[in-house]
């Protein structure tokens, strides 16, 4: 089954947050979803330029509509001085009116398997004032998917976590402690995402599956695990 179906992705805005693999997940979802409608991929923070989609850095709603009609899936963004892509000039609400699906990479992890969010993260569209780690999704975001890399389990927090000091504080561990499903679950609970959708990526060995299943057993939300590289996924809980 397609991962978009397993993750329950519906029309509207879907935000991707958490550890490494978000960009790959975003593009995988886009390829599946473009069979069901038009797709915009974008960011509320920063992403690298996707090579497989036309990138619109300027132009209004008419330009986006024309590009979607021609290609089915496009990237809409602005560009930083360093050449990275950042949030588009058009609002996410407008993009959701133009495309059937809008996929937003909403935080960064420096490609590390796990992360803890700073008080201002994730940048869920639309930006608004909120309490740190408030687990309330803004009205026009239909779904938030939290990505965890299975390759982080069994390795030190200091080595594989973005913002390791924050991660350790949230789960009551030391930065030299190894990441376990129990520690990851504690971070998800502390940040308010334990009851939502979680995707465990890079699940490719029997031990990876055991770790993913152990994490799922500790979370009340929906957990899907698999490998984007191998295109194998299944629902765990």
C-alpha positions in Angstrom: 0.0 0.0 0.0 1.1 3.6 -0.7 2.6 5.4 2.3 0.3 8.3 1.7 -2.7 6.0 2.4 -1.1 4.4 5.4 -0.4 7.9 6.8 -4.0 9.0 6.0 -2.9 12.0 4.0 -5.9 13.9 2.9 -6.5 17.0 0.7 -5.3 20.2 2.3 -2.1 21.1 4.1 0.1 18.4 5.7 3.1 19.5 7.8 6.2 17.2 8.1 8.3 17.7 11.2 10.9 15.8 13.3 14.1 14.0 12.4 15.9 13.4 9.1 14.0 12.0 6.1 11.3 14.7 5.8 12.4 15.9 2.4 12.5 12.3 1.0 9.1 11.6 2.6 7.7 14.8 1.1 8.8 13.9 -2.4 7.6 10.3 -2.0 4.2 11.5 -0.9 4.1 14.0 -3.7 4.7 11.3 -6.3 1.9 9.2 -4.9 -0.6 12.0 -4.4 -0.1 13.5 -7.9 -2.0 10.4 -9.1 -5.0 11.7 -7.1 -4.7 15.5 -7.7 -2.3 18.4 -7.9 0.5 18.8 -5.4 2.5 21.8 -4.0 5.6 21.0 -2.1 7.1 23.8 0.0 8.5 24.8 3.4 7.9 27.1 6.3 11.6 27.1 7.1 14.3 26.0 4.6 14.8 23.1 2.2 17.2 22.2 -0.6 15.9 22.7 -4.1 14.1 19.5 -5.3 15.4 18.4 -8.6 12.3 16.5 -9.7 9.8 19.4 -9.7 9.6 22.8 -11.3 10.4 25.5 -8.7 8.4 28.7 -8.7 10.2 31.5 -7.0 8.0 34.3 -8.2 4.6 34.9 -9.7 1.2 34.9 -8.2 -1.7 32.5 -8.0 -2.2 32.4 -11.8 1.4 31.2 -12.3 1.0 28.4 -9.7 -2.2 27.3 -11.3 -0.6 27.2 -14.7 2.4 25.2 -13.4 0.1 22.7 -11.6 -2.0 22.2 -14.8 1.2 21.6 -16.8 3.1 19.4 -14.3 0.8 18.1 -11.6 3.4 18.7 -8.8 5.5 21.9 -8.3 7.6 23.4 -5.6 6.6 27.0 -4.6 9.0 28.9 -2.4 11.2 32.0 -2.1 15.0 31.9 -2.2 17.6 33.0 0.4 20.9 34.7 -0.4 22.6 31.4 0.1 20.4 29.7 -2.5 18.3 27.7 -0.1 14.5 27.7 -0.5 12.4 29.3 2.2 8.7 30.1 2.8 6.8 31.2 -0.3 5.3 34.7 -0.8 1.9 33.2 -1.3 0.1 32.2 1.9 -0.4 28.5 2.7 -4.1 29.2 2.7 -3.9 30.4 -0.9 -1.7 27.4 -1.9 -4.3 25.1 -0.4 -7.0 26.7 -2.6 -4.8 26.3 -5.7 -3.7 22.6 -5.2 -5.4 19.5 -3.9 -2.5 18.7 -1.6 0.1 21.0 0.0 3.1 19.3 1.7 5.1 21.6 4.0 8.5 20.7 5.5 8.0 22.7 8.8 11.4 22.3 10.6 15.0 21.3 10.2 17.0 18.5 11.7 20.4 18.8 9.9 19.7 15.3 8.5 20.0 13.7 12.0 17.7 10.9 12.9 16.1 12.6 15.9 15.6 16.1 17.2 14.1 18.2 20.0 12.2 21.3 19.0 13.2 24.8 20.2 10.5 27.0 21.6 9.8 28.5 18.2 9.6 25.2 16.4 8.0 23.7 14.4 6.9 26.5 12.1 3.5 25.3 11.4 1.6 27.3 8.8 0.2 29.9 9.4 2.7 31.3 11.9 1.1 32.5 15.1 1.9 33.1 18.7 1.6 30.0 20.7 3.0 28.4 23.9 6.2 26.4 23.5 5.4 22.9 22.1 1.6 23.6 22.2 0.1 20.5 20.6 -2.6 22.4 18.8 -2.5 22.3 15.0 -3.4 25.6 13.3 -6.8 25.4 11.6 -5.6 25.1 8.0 -3.1 22.3 8.7 -5.1 19.1 8.3 -2.3 16.8 9.5 1.1 16.9 11.1 3.5 13.9 10.6 6.4 13.4 13.0 9.4 11.6 11.4 11.8 9.5 13.5 14.9 7.8 12.0 15.3 4.2 13.2 19.1 4.5 12.6 19.2 6.7 15.7 18.3 4.0 18.1 21.2 2.5 20.1 23.4 5.6 19.4 24.3 8.4 21.8 21.9 11.4 22.1 24.9 13.7 21.6 25.8 12.1 18.3 22.4 11.6 16.5 20.0 14.3 17.9 19.6 17.8 16.6 19.6 20.0 19.8 20.9 17.1 22.0 20.8 19.2 25.2 17.1 19.9 24.7 16.4 16.2 23.8 18.2 15.0 26.9 16.4 17.4 29.1 13.0 16.4 27.7 13.5 12.7 28.4 15.5 13.0 31.6 18.7 11.5 30.2 22.3 12.5 29.8 23.6 13.5 26.4 25.9 10.5 26.4 23.0 8.1 26.9 21.9 6.1 23.9 18.6 6.7 22.3 15.9 4.1 23.0 12.3 3.8 22.0 11.4 4.7 25.6 13.5 8.0 25.4 12.0 8.9 22.0 8.5 8.3 23.3 9.2 10.5 26.3 10.3 13.3 24.0 7.2 12.9 21.8 5.0 13.0 24.9 6.9 16.1 26.3 6.4 17.9 23.0 2.8 17.0 22.6 3.0 14.8 19.6 2.6 11.3 21.1 -1.1 11.2 20.1 -0.6 12.2 16.5 0.9 10.5 13.4 4.5 9.2 13.6 6.5 7.8 10.7 9.6 5.7 11.7 11.9 5.7 8.7 15.0 3.6 7.7 13.4 0.5 9.2 15.4 -2.1 7.3 16.6 -4.8 9.8 14.8 -7.1 12.3 16.2 -4.9 15.1 14.9 -1.8 13.4 11.4 -3.4 13.4 11.7 -4.3 17.0 12.6 -0.8 17.9 9.8 0.7 15.8 7.3 -1.7 17.4 8.6 -0.9 20.9 8.1 2.9 20.2 4.6 2.3 18.9 3.7 0.4 22.0 4.5 3.4 24.1 2.5 5.9 22.0 -1.3 6.3 21.8 -1.2 7.8 18.3 -0.9 6.2 14.9 2.6 4.8 14.0 3.7 3.8 10.5 7.2 2.3 9.9 9.2 1.3 6.9 11.9 2.3 4.5 11.5 5.1 1.9 14.6 3.7 0.1 13.1 0.2 -0.2 9.5 1.5 -0.6 8.3 -0.9 2.1 5.9 0.3 4.9 3.3 -1.0 7.2 1.1 0.3 10.0 2.2 -0.8 13.5 -0.4 0.9 15.6 
